[in-house]
C-alpha cells in the first residue's frame, strides 16, 4: 500500500487544491508531487449532495470516499495518508458546513 502525504493549498471559498506527495518518509529521498486534486465544495456542489438526500455527516462521508477514489485512480493503487488528511478534512468541513 502506497504511503502519501497531502498538502492543501490556501483554500478559496468554493474549492481547495491538494497536492499528493509521494515518498513522504521513504528511502528514495525527497518527497515528490504525484498529482494535484481539486476538492470542490461550492454551494452548487453541496446542493447536489442534498438532492441525493445526504445530511452533513453523509456529505462528509461522500467527500472522504470521493477523495480516496480520485487519488487511488491517479496512483493506480491503494494508498494510506500518513500526514495532511486532517488538514484537508478540516477545510472541507468548514466550507461544507456553511450550506447546512
Backbone as CSV, one residue per row, in Angstrom:
resi,resn,N_x,N_y,N_z,CA_x,CA_y,CA_z,C_x,C_y,C_z
1,UNK,0.851,-1.170,0.000,0.000,0.000,0.000,0.897,1.234,0.000
2,UNK,0.601,2.147,-0.884,1.386,3.372,-1.046,1.112,4.335,0.109
3,UNK,2.169,4.897,0.676,2.027,5.935,1.686,2.199,7.292,1.019
4,UNK,1.290,8.201,1.335,1.351,9.538,0.748,1.165,10.592,1.832
5,UNK,1.431,11.811,1.444,1.191,12.971,2.286,0.342,13.938,1.474
6,UNK,-0.651,14.557,2.101,-1.492,15.541,1.436,-1.123,16.933,1.927
7,UNK,-0.969,17.853,0.983,-0.648,19.236,1.321,-1.661,20.143,0.639
8,UNK,-2.610,20.691,1.416,-3.601,21.583,0.811,-3.025,22.978,0.578
9,UNK,-3.412,23.574,-0.554,-3.094,24.974,-0.806,-4.015,25.833,0.051
10,UNK,-3.841,27.120,-0.014,-4.763,28.028,0.663,-6.134,27.867,-0.002
11,UNK,-7.179,27.600,0.765,-8.486,27.354,0.146,-9.158,28.625,-0.363
12,UNK,-9.902,28.473,-1.449,-10.788,29.516,-1.937,-12.155,29.248,-1.332
13,UNK,-13.112,30.104,-1.592,-14.423,29.907,-0.976,-15.162,28.701,-1.544
14,UNK,-14.771,28.227,-2.739,-15.512,27.127,-3.354,-14.657,25.896,-3.695
15,UNK,-13.373,25.916,-3.433,-12.530,24.735,-3.672,-11.173,24.899,-2.997
16,UNK,-10.480,23.778,-2.917,-9.100,23.771,-2.447,-8.323,22.770,-3.304
17,UNK,-7.137,23.152,-3.717,-6.240,22.233,-4.422,-5.390,21.511,-3.379
18,UNK,-5.242,20.203,-3.579,-4.491,19.375,-2.637,-3.389,18.649,-3.398
19,UNK,-2.148,18.888,-2.993,-1.011,18.190,-3.597,-0.870,16.817,-2.963
20,UNK,-0.672,15.809,-3.798,-0.461,14.429,-3.337,1.036,14.152,-3.476
21,UNK,1.674,13.988,-2.322,3.118,13.831,-2.288,3.496,12.369,-2.094
22,UNK,4.425,11.911,-2.910,4.931,10.546,-2.884,6.244,10.503,-2.097
23,UNK,6.574,9.368,-1.568,7.798,9.139,-0.789,7.918,10.112,0.383
24,UNK,6.865,10.253,1.192,6.937,11.219,2.287,7.970,10.874,3.351
25,UNK,8.257,9.596,3.543,9.259,9.171,4.519,10.183,8.105,3.946
26,UNK,10.129,7.879,2.662,10.827,6.751,2.073,12.300,6.955,1.857
27,UNK,12.999,5.870,1.570,14.440,5.913,1.358,14.826,6.508,0.005
28,UNK,13.843,6.753,-0.844,14.146,7.261,-2.177,14.604,8.715,-2.161
29,UNK,14.467,9.376,-1.025,14.920,10.759,-0.950,13.773,11.708,-0.697
30,UNK,13.849,12.856,-1.316,12.871,13.910,-1.089,11.500,13.538,-1.627
31,UNK,10.493,14.162,-1.000,9.125,13.974,-1.486,9.017,14.507,-2.907
32,UNK,8.077,13.937,-3.655,7.789,14.466,-4.984,6.280,14.498,-5.162
33,UNK,5.833,15.472,-5.900,4.401,15.605,-6.129,3.963,14.665,-7.229
34,UNK,2.972,13.832,-6.923,2.436,12.892,-7.912,1.316,13.525,-8.724
35,UNK,0.452,14.283,-8.048,-0.665,14.925,-8.732,-1.248,15.974,-7.810
36,UNK,-2.207,16.714,-8.324,-2.989,17.657,-7.528,-4.445,17.319,-7.732
37,UNK,-5.217,17.414,-6.664,-6.639,17.124,-6.711,-7.379,18.387,-6.300
38,UNK,-8.391,18.743,-7.064,-9.216,19.898,-6.726,-10.470,19.386,-6.027
39,UNK,-10.620,19.763,-4.767,-11.792,19.389,-3.981,-12.751,20.573,-4.027
40,UNK,-13.895,20.368,-4.679,-14.850,21.454,-4.865,-15.994,21.337,-3.869
41,UNK,-16.322,22.456,-3.244,-17.407,22.488,-2.254,-18.211,23.770,-2.388
42,UNK,-18.448,24.168,-3.623,-19.291,25.333,-3.879,-20.725,25.014,-3.476
43,UNK,-21.534,26.039,-3.334,-22.932,25.847,-2.952,-23.632,24.880,-3.901
44,UNK,-23.358,24.998,-5.195,-23.968,24.101,-6.179,-23.590,22.642,-5.898
45,UNK,-22.319,22.402,-5.620,-21.844,21.039,-5.343,-22.528,20.459,-4.107
46,UNK,-22.626,21.254,-3.058,-23.259,20.780,-1.829,-24.753,20.570,-2.050
47,UNK,-25.377,21.444,-2.830,-26.806,21.260,-3.118,-27.061,19.968,-3.880
48,UNK,-26.140,19.558,-4.730,-26.273,18.277,-5.426,-26.270,17.121,-4.429
49,UNK,-25.449,17.227,-3.401,-25.420,16.192,-2.365,-26.719,16.204,-1.559
50,UNK,-27.225,17.389,-1.285,-28.500,17.496,-0.565,-29.633,16.873,-1.373
51,UNK,-29.622,17.073,-2.693,-30.653,16.483,-3.547,-30.609,14.959,-3.500
52,UNK,-29.439,14.412,-3.231,-29.290,12.960,-3.104,-29.698,12.482,-1.715
53,UNK,-30.120,13.425,-0.874,-30.598,13.064,0.459,-29.523,12.998,1.524
54,UNK,-28.344,13.540,1.248,-27.254,13.467,2.214,-27.326,14.613,3.210
55,UNK,-27.260,14.277,4.493,-27.141,15.311,5.514,-25.656,15.685,5.623
56,UNK,-25.316,16.530,6.605,-23.929,16.979,6.722,-22.972,15.806,6.914
57,UNK,-23.340,14.885,7.799,-22.485,13.722,8.050,-22.324,12.885,6.770
58,UNK,-23.410,12.717,6.027,-23.354,11.985,4.770,-22.496,12.682,3.730
59,UNK,-22.574,14.002,3.705,-21.756,14.778,2.765,-20.274,14.617,3.083
60,UNK,-19.936,14.629,4.359,-18.532,14.454,4.741,-18.042,13.049,4.377
61,UNK,-18.895,12.049,4.561,-18.525,10.684,4.162,-18.344,10.609,2.654
62,UNK,-19.194,11.315,1.911,-19.064,11.358,0.450,-17.696,11.937,0.068
63,UNK,-17.322,13.078,0.664,-16.034,13.698,0.335,-14.868,12.782,0.686
64,UNK,-14.942,12.075,1.826,-13.876,11.133,2.197,-13.724,10.042,1.142
65,UNK,-14.837,9.443,0.754,-14.827,8.374,-0.243,-14.364,8.889,-1.601
66,UNK,-14.871,10.051,-1.983,-14.510,10.646,-3.278,-13.012,10.905,-3.343
67,UNK,-12.457,11.519,-2.305,-11.028,11.835,-2.287,-10.191,10.563,-2.368
68,UNK,-10.567,9.550,-1.605,-9.824,8.290,-1.652,-9.814,7.717,-3.063
69,UNK,-10.975,7.665,-3.691,-11.076,7.061,-5.020,-10.384,7.872,-6.109
70,UNK,-10.416,9.187,-6.031,-9.728,10.015,-7.034,-8.220,9.816,-6.924
71,UNK,-7.707,9.834,-5.709,-6.264,9.637,-5.537,-5.876,8.214,-5.925
72,UNK,-6.690,7.238,-5.575,-6.414,5.851,-5.961,-6.334,5.724,-7.481
73,UNK,-7.214,6.405,-8.189,-7.190,6.377,-9.652,-5.872,6.941,-10.177
74,UNK,-5.433,8.066,-9.636,-4.196,8.699,-10.109,-2.948,7.892,-9.749
75,UNK,-2.970,7.233,-8.598,-1.808,6.440,-8.188,-1.847,5.019,-8.734
76,UNK,-3.022,4.582,-9.193,-3.226,3.228,-9.722,-2.958,2.159,-8.667
77,UNK,-3.218,2.500,-7.401,-3.070,1.530,-6.326,-3.708,2.082,-5.048
78,UNK,-3.914,1.180,-4.082,-4.429,1.603,-2.789,-3.384,2.458,-2.088
79,UNK,-3.852,3.316,-1.215,-2.935,4.212,-0.515,-3.433,4.487,0.895
80,UNK,-2.507,4.972,1.714,-2.887,5.484,3.025,-2.134,6.787,3.248
81,UNK,-2.809,7.697,3.893,-2.242,9.010,4.143,-1.543,9.001,5.494
82,UNK,-0.286,9.418,5.518,0.441,9.456,6.778,0.496,10.869,7.355
83,UNK,0.068,11.869,6.563,0.052,13.245,7.066,-0.782,14.120,6.129
84,UNK,-1.507,15.053,6.702,-2.228,16.045,5.918,-3.721,15.804,5.747
85,UNK,-4.200,14.597,6.013,-5.621,14.319,5.821,-6.480,15.161,6.760
86,UNK,-6.039,15.331,7.993,-6.815,16.124,8.948,-6.951,17.569,8.482
87,UNK,-5.906,18.120,7.891,-5.962,19.491,7.383,-6.986,19.606,6.257
88,UNK,-6.974,18.654,5.342,-7.902,18.670,4.217,-9.335,18.525,4.727
89,UNK,-9.567,17.585,5.625,-10.912,17.366,6.168,-11.415,18.603,6.908
90,UNK,-10.538,19.282,7.624,-10.934,20.482,8.349,-11.408,21.570,7.384
91,UNK,-10.687,21.753,6.288,-11.071,22.746,5.286,-12.434,22.408,4.692
92,UNK,-12.595,21.160,4.276,-13.856,20.737,3.661,-15.000,20.884,4.661
93,UNK,-14.769,20.476,5.880,-15.811,20.553,6.912,-16.263,21.995,7.118
94,UNK,-15.316,22.907,7.244,-15.652,24.321,7.456,-16.432,24.902,6.291
95,UNK,-16.061,24.541,5.083,-16.707,25.104,3.903,-18.082,24.485,3.655
96,UNK,-18.195,23.183,3.805,-19.458,22.492,3.549,-20.499,22.861,4.617
97,UNK,-20.040,23.041,5.844,-20.956,23.350,6.943,-21.764,24.612,6.659
98,UNK,-21.210,25.549,5.910,-21.887,26.808,5.602,-23.223,26.582,4.885
99,UNK,-23.367,25.466,4.202,-24.555,25.217,3.388,-25.556,24.291,4.085
100,UNK,-25.299,23.919,5.331,-26.228,23.068,6.071,-26.817,23.844,7.235
